[in-house]
Amino acid sequence: MLDDRGVPAVEPPVDHRLEAAINAVRATIQDVVIQHGVLHHG
């Protein structure tokens, strides 16, 4: 796998890992909010 400069990319860019972590946190928060809402309104 080569990056834009043609240099072998050993690891994904940091911003992609950060984005994945943020997405995981958002998904977890959504699950908690949904469960919390179901417990109180279901």
C-alpha distance matrix in Angstrom:
0.0 3.8 6.8 10.1 11.3 8.7 8.5 5.9 6.0 8.0 9.8 10.1 12.5 16.0 17.4 15.4 16.8 20.2 20.2 19.7 22.5 24.7 24.3 25.2 28.2 29.3 29.2 31.3 33.8 34.2 35.0 37.5 39.1 39.4 41.0 43.2 44.4 45.1 47.1 49.2 49.5 49.1
3.8 0.0 3.8 6.7 7.5 5.1 5.4 4.7 5.5 8.9 10.7 10.7 12.0 15.7 17.0 15.7 17.5 20.4 20.6 20.7 23.5 25.4 25.3 26.7 29.4 30.3 30.7 32.8 35.0 35.5 36.6 39.0 40.4 41.0 42.7 44.8 45.8 46.8 48.8 50.7 51.1 50.9
6.8 3.8 0.0 3.8 5.5 5.3 5.7 6.5 5.9 9.6 10.4 9.5 9.7 13.4 14.2 13.5 15.8 18.2 18.3 19.1 21.8 23.3 23.5 25.2 27.6 28.4 29.2 31.4 33.2 33.8 35.3 37.6 38.7 39.5 41.4 43.2 44.2 45.4 47.5 49.2 49.5 49.6
10.1 6.7 3.8 0.0 3.8 5.5 7.5 9.6 9.5 13.3 13.8 12.6 11.8 15.3 15.4 15.2 18.0 19.9 19.7 21.0 23.7 24.7 25.0 27.2 29.4 29.8 30.8 33.3 34.7 35.2 37.0 39.2 40.1 40.9 43.1 44.7 45.5 46.9 49.1 50.5 50.7 51.0
11.3 7.5 5.5 3.8 0.0 3.8 5.5 8.8 9.7 13.4 14.6 14.2 13.4 16.7 17.4 17.6 20.1 21.9 22.3 23.6 26.0 27.2 27.8 29.8 31.9 32.6 33.7 36.0 37.5 38.2 39.9 42.0 43.0 44.0 46.0 47.6 48.5 50.0 52.0 53.5 53.9 54.2
8.7 5.1 5.3 5.5 3.8 0.0 3.8 6.5 8.6 12.1 14.1 14.3 14.5 18.0 19.1 18.7 20.9 23.3 23.6 24.4 26.9 28.5 28.8 30.5 32.9 33.7 34.5 36.7 38.5 39.1 40.6 42.9 44.0 44.8 46.7 48.5 49.5 50.7 52.8 54.5 54.8 54.9
8.5 5.4 5.7 7.5 5.5 3.8 0.0 3.8 6.2 9.2 11.6 12.5 12.9 16.1 17.9 17.7 19.3 21.8 22.6 23.3 25.5 27.4 28.0 29.3 31.6 32.9 33.7 35.5 37.5 38.4 39.7 41.8 43.2 44.1 45.8 47.6 48.8 50.1 51.9 53.7 54.2 54.3
5.9 4.7 6.5 9.6 8.8 6.5 3.8 0.0 3.8 6.2 9.2 10.7 12.1 15.4 17.5 16.7 17.8 20.7 21.7 21.7 23.9 26.2 26.6 27.6 30.1 31.5 32.0 33.7 35.9 36.9 37.9 40.0 41.7 42.5 43.9 45.8 47.2 48.3 50.0 52.0 52.6 52.5
6.0 5.5 5.9 9.5 9.7 8.6 6.2 3.8 0.0 3.8 5.7 7.0 8.5 11.8 14.0 13.1 14.0 17.0 18.0 18.0 20.1 22.4 22.9 23.8 26.3 27.8 28.4 30.0 32.2 33.2 34.2 36.3 38.0 38.8 40.3 42.1 43.6 44.7 46.3 48.3 49.0 49.0
8.0 8.9 9.6 13.3 13.4 12.1 9.2 6.2 3.8 0.0 3.8 6.9 9.3 11.7 14.6 13.6 13.4 16.7 18.2 17.6 19.2 22.1 22.7 23.0 25.4 27.4 27.7 29.0 31.4 32.7 33.4 35.2 37.2 38.2 39.3 41.2 42.9 43.8 45.3 47.4 48.4 48.2
9.8 10.7 10.4 13.8 14.6 14.1 11.6 9.2 5.7 3.8 0.0 3.8 6.4 8.3 11.3 10.1 9.7 12.9 14.6 14.0 15.5 18.3 19.1 19.4 21.7 23.7 24.2 25.4 27.7 29.1 29.9 31.6 33.6 34.6 35.8 37.6 39.3 40.4 41.8 43.8 44.8 44.8
10.1 10.7 9.5 12.6 14.2 14.3 12.5 10.7 7.0 6.9 3.8 0.0 3.8 6.4 8.3 6.7 7.1 10.4 11.4 11.1 13.2 15.6 16.1 17.0 19.3 20.9 21.5 23.1 25.3 26.4 27.4 29.4 31.0 32.0 33.5 35.2 36.7 37.9 39.5 41.4 42.2 42.3
12.5 12.0 9.7 11.8 13.4 14.5 12.9 12.1 8.5 9.3 6.4 3.8 0.0 3.8 5.5 5.5 6.8 8.9 10.1 11.2 12.9 14.6 15.8 17.2 19.0 20.4 21.7 23.3 24.9 26.2 27.7 29.4 30.8 32.1 33.8 35.2 36.5 38.1 39.7 41.3 42.1 42.5
16.0 15.7 13.4 15.3 16.7 18.0 16.1 15.4 11.8 11.7 8.3 6.4 3.8 0.0 3.8 5.4 5.2 6.1 8.5 9.9 10.6 12.3 14.2 15.4 16.6 18.3 20.0 21.2 22.6 24.3 25.9 27.2 28.6 30.3 31.8 32.9 34.5 36.2 37.6 39.1 40.2 40.8
17.4 17.0 14.2 15.4 17.4 19.1 17.9 17.5 14.0 14.6 11.3 8.3 5.5 3.8 0.0 3.8 5.4 4.9 6.0 8.5 9.7 10.3 12.1 14.1 15.1 16.2 18.1 19.8 20.8 22.2 24.2 25.6 26.5 28.2 30.1 31.1 32.4 34.3 35.9 37.2 38.0 38.7
15.4 15.7 13.5 15.2 17.6 18.7 17.7 16.7 13.1 13.6 10.1 6.7 5.5 5.4 3.8 0.0 3.8 5.4 5.0 6.2 8.6 9.8 10.4 12.3 14.3 15.2 16.4 18.4 19.9 20.9 22.6 24.5 25.6 26.8 28.6 30.1 31.3 32.8 34.6 36.2 36.8 37.2
16.8 17.5 15.8 18.0 20.1 20.9 19.3 17.8 14.0 13.4 9.7 7.1 6.8 5.2 5.4 3.8 0.0 3.8 5.4 5.1 6.2 8.6 9.8 10.6 12.4 14.2 15.3 16.6 18.5 20.0 21.2 22.8 24.4 25.8 27.2 28.6 30.2 31.7 33.1 34.8 35.8 36.2
20.2 20.4 18.2 19.9 21.9 23.3 21.8 20.7 17.0 16.7 12.9 10.4 8.9 6.1 4.9 5.4 3.8 0.0 3.8 5.4 5.1 6.2 8.6 9.8 10.6 12.3 14.2 15.4 16.5 18.3 20.0 21.2 22.5 24.3 25.8 26.8 28.4 30.2 31.6 33.0 34.1 34.8
20.2 20.6 18.3 19.7 22.3 23.6 22.6 21.7 18.0 18.2 14.6 11.4 10.1 8.5 6.0 5.0 5.4 3.8 0.0 3.8 5.4 5.1 6.1 8.6 9.9 10.5 12.2 14.2 15.3 16.4 18.4 20.0 20.9 22.4 24.3 25.5 26.6 28.4 30.2 31.5 32.2 32.9
19.7 20.7 19.1 21.0 23.6 24.4 23.3 21.7 18.0 17.6 14.0 11.1 11.2 9.9 8.5 6.2 5.1 5.4 3.8 0.0 3.8 5.5 5.1 6.2 8.7 9.9 10.5 12.4 14.3 15.3 16.6 18.5 19.9 21.0 22.6 24.3 25.6 27.0 28.7 30.4 31.1 31.4
22.5 23.5 21.8 23.7 26.0 26.9 25.5 23.9 20.1 19.2 15.5 13.2 12.9 10.6 9.7 8.6 6.2 5.1 5.4 3.8 0.0 3.8 5.4 5.1 6.3 8.6 9.9 10.6 12.4 14.2 15.4 16.7 18.4 20.0 21.2 22.5 24.3 25.8 27.1 28.8 30.0 30.4
24.7 25.4 23.3 24.7 27.2 28.5 27.4 26.2 22.4 22.1 18.3 15.6 14.6 12.3 10.3 9.8 8.6 6.2 5.1 5.5 3.8 0.0 3.8 5.4 5.1 6.1 8.6 9.9 10.5 12.2 14.3 15.4 16.4 18.2 20.0 20.9 22.3 24.2 25.7 26.9 28.0 28.8
24.3 25.3 23.5 25.0 27.8 28.8 28.0 26.6 22.9 22.7 19.1 16.1 15.8 14.2 12.1 10.4 9.8 8.6 6.1 5.1 5.4 3.8 0.0 3.8 5.4 5.1 6.1 8.6 9.8 10.5 12.3 14.3 15.2 16.4 18.4 19.8 20.8 22.4 24.3 25.8 26.4 26.8
25.2 26.7 25.2 27.2 29.8 30.5 29.3 27.6 23.8 23.0 19.4 17.0 17.2 15.4 14.1 12.3 10.6 9.8 8.6 6.2 5.1 5.4 3.8 0.0 3.8 5.4 5.1 6.2 8.7 9.9 10.7 12.5 14.3 15.4 16.6 18.3 19.9 21.1 22.6 24.5 25.5 25.6
28.2 29.4 27.6 29.4 31.9 32.9 31.6 30.1 26.3 25.4 21.7 19.3 19.0 16.6 15.1 14.3 12.4 10.6 9.9 8.7 6.3 5.1 5.4 3.8 0.0 3.8 5.4 5.1 6.2 8.6 9.9 10.6 12.2 14.2 15.4 16.3 18.2 19.9 21.0 22.6 23.9 24.5
29.3 30.3 28.4 29.8 32.6 33.7 32.9 31.5 27.8 27.4 23.7 20.9 20.4 18.3 16.2 15.2 14.2 12.3 10.5 9.9 8.6 6.1 5.1 5.4 3.8 0.0 3.8 5.4 5.1 6.1 8.6 9.9 10.4 12.2 14.2 15.1 16.2 18.2 19.9 21.1 21.9 22.7
29.2 30.7 29.2 30.8 33.7 34.5 33.7 32.0 28.4 27.7 24.2 21.5 21.7 20.0 18.1 16.4 15.3 14.2 12.2 10.5 9.9 8.6 6.1 5.1 5.4 3.8 0.0 3.8 5.5 5.1 6.2 8.7 9.9 10.5 12.3 14.1 15.2 16.5 18.3 20.1 20.7 20.9
31.3 32.8 31.4 33.3 36.0 36.7 35.5 33.7 30.0 29.0 25.4 23.1 23.3 21.2 19.8 18.4 16.6 15.4 14.2 12.4 10.6 9.9 8.6 6.2 5.1 5.4 3.8 0.0 3.8 5.4 5.1 6.3 8.7 9.9 10.6 12.2 14.2 15.4 16.5 18.5 19.7 20.0
33.8 35.0 33.2 34.7 37.5 38.5 37.5 35.9 32.2 31.4 27.7 25.3 24.9 22.6 20.8 19.9 18.5 16.5 15.3 14.3 12.4 10.5 9.8 8.7 6.2 5.1 5.5 3.8 0.0 3.8 5.4 5.1 6.1 8.5 9.9 10.4 12.1 14.1 15.2 16.5 17.8 18.7
34.2 35.5 33.8 35.2 38.2 39.1 38.4 36.9 33.2 32.7 29.1 26.4 26.2 24.3 22.2 20.9 20.0 18.3 16.4 15.3 14.2 12.2 10.5 9.9 8.6 6.1 5.1 5.4 3.8 0.0 3.8 5.5 5.1 6.1 8.5 9.7 10.4 12.1 14.1 15.4 15.9 16.6
35.0 36.6 35.3 37.0 39.9 40.6 39.7 37.9 34.2 33.4 29.9 27.4 27.7 25.9 24.2 22.6 21.2 20.0 18.4 16.6 15.4 14.3 12.3 10.7 9.9 8.6 6.2 5.1 5.4 3.8 0.0 3.8 5.5 5.1 6.1 8.5 9.8 10.5 12.2 14.3 15.1 15.0
37.5 39.0 37.6 39.2 42.0 42.9 41.8 40.0 36.3 35.2 31.6 29.4 29.4 27.2 25.6 24.5 22.8 21.2 20.0 18.5 16.7 15.4 14.3 12.5 10.6 9.9 8.7 6.3 5.1 5.5 3.8 0.0 3.8 5.5 5.1 5.9 8.4 9.8 10.4 12.3 13.9 14.4
39.1 40.4 38.7 40.1 43.0 44.0 43.2 41.7 38.0 37.2 33.6 31.0 30.8 28.6 26.5 25.6 24.4 22.5 20.9 19.9 18.4 16.4 15.2 14.3 12.2 10.4 9.9 8.7 6.1 5.1 5.5 3.8 0.0 3.8 5.5 5.0 6.0 8.5 9.8 10.6 11.7 13.0
39.4 41.0 39.5 40.9 44.0 44.8 44.1 42.5 38.8 38.2 34.6 32.0 32.1 30.3 28.2 26.8 25.8 24.3 22.4 21.0 20.0 18.2 16.4 15.4 14.2 12.2 10.5 9.9 8.5 6.1 5.1 5.5 3.8 0.0 3.8 5.4 5.1 6.1 8.6 10.0 10.2 10.5
41.0 42.7 41.4 43.1 46.0 46.7 45.8 43.9 40.3 39.3 35.8 33.5 33.8 31.8 30.1 28.6 27.2 25.8 24.3 22.6 21.2 20.0 18.4 16.6 15.4 14.2 12.3 10.6 9.9 8.5 6.1 5.1 5.5 3.8 0.0 3.8 5.4 5.1 6.1 8.7 9.8 9.6
43.2 44.8 43.2 44.7 47.6 48.5 47.6 45.8 42.1 41.2 37.6 35.2 35.2 32.9 31.1 30.1 28.6 26.8 25.5 24.3 22.5 20.9 19.8 18.3 16.3 15.1 14.1 12.2 10.4 9.7 8.5 5.9 5.0 5.4 3.8 0.0 3.8 5.5 5.2 6.4 8.5 9.6
44.4 45.8 44.2 45.5 48.5 49.5 48.8 47.2 43.6 42.9 39.3 36.7 36.5 34.5 32.4 31.3 30.2 28.4 26.6 25.6 24.3 22.3 20.8 19.9 18.2 16.2 15.2 14.2 12.1 10.4 9.8 8.4 6.0 5.1 5.4 3.8 0.0 3.8 5.5 5.3 5.8 7.5
45.1 46.8 45.4 46.9 50.0 50.7 50.1 48.3 44.7 43.8 40.4 37.9 38.1 36.2 34.3 32.8 31.7 30.2 28.4 27.0 25.8 24.2 22.4 21.1 19.9 18.2 16.5 15.4 14.1 12.1 10.5 9.8 8.5 6.1 5.1 5.5 3.8 0.0 3.8 5.4 5.2 4.6
47.1 48.8 47.5 49.1 52.0 52.8 51.9 50.0 46.3 45.3 41.8 39.5 39.7 37.6 35.9 34.6 33.1 31.6 30.2 28.7 27.1 25.7 24.3 22.6 21.0 19.9 18.3 16.5 15.2 14.1 12.2 10.4 9.8 8.6 6.1 5.2 5.5 3.8 0.0 3.8 5.9 5.7
49.2 50.7 49.2 50.5 53.5 54.5 53.7 52.0 48.3 47.4 43.8 41.4 41.3 39.1 37.2 36.2 34.8 33.0 31.5 30.4 28.8 26.9 25.8 24.5 22.6 21.1 20.1 18.5 16.5 15.4 14.3 12.3 10.6 10.0 8.7 6.4 5.3 5.4 3.8 0.0 3.8 6.0
49.5 51.1 49.5 50.7 53.9 54.8 54.2 52.6 49.0 48.4 44.8 42.2 42.1 40.2 38.0 36.8 35.8 34.1 32.2 31.1 30.0 28.0 26.4 25.5 23.9 21.9 20.7 19.7 17.8 15.9 15.1 13.9 11.7 10.2 9.8 8.5 5.8 5.2 5.9 3.8 0.0 3.8
49.1 50.9 49.6 51.0 54.2 54.9 54.3 52.5 49.0 48.2 44.8 42.3 42.5 40.8 38.7 37.2 36.2 34.8 32.9 31.4 30.4 28.8 26.8 25.6 24.5 22.7 20.9 20.0 18.7 16.6 15.0 14.4 13.0 10.5 9.6 9.6 7.5 4.6 5.7 6.0 3.8 0.0
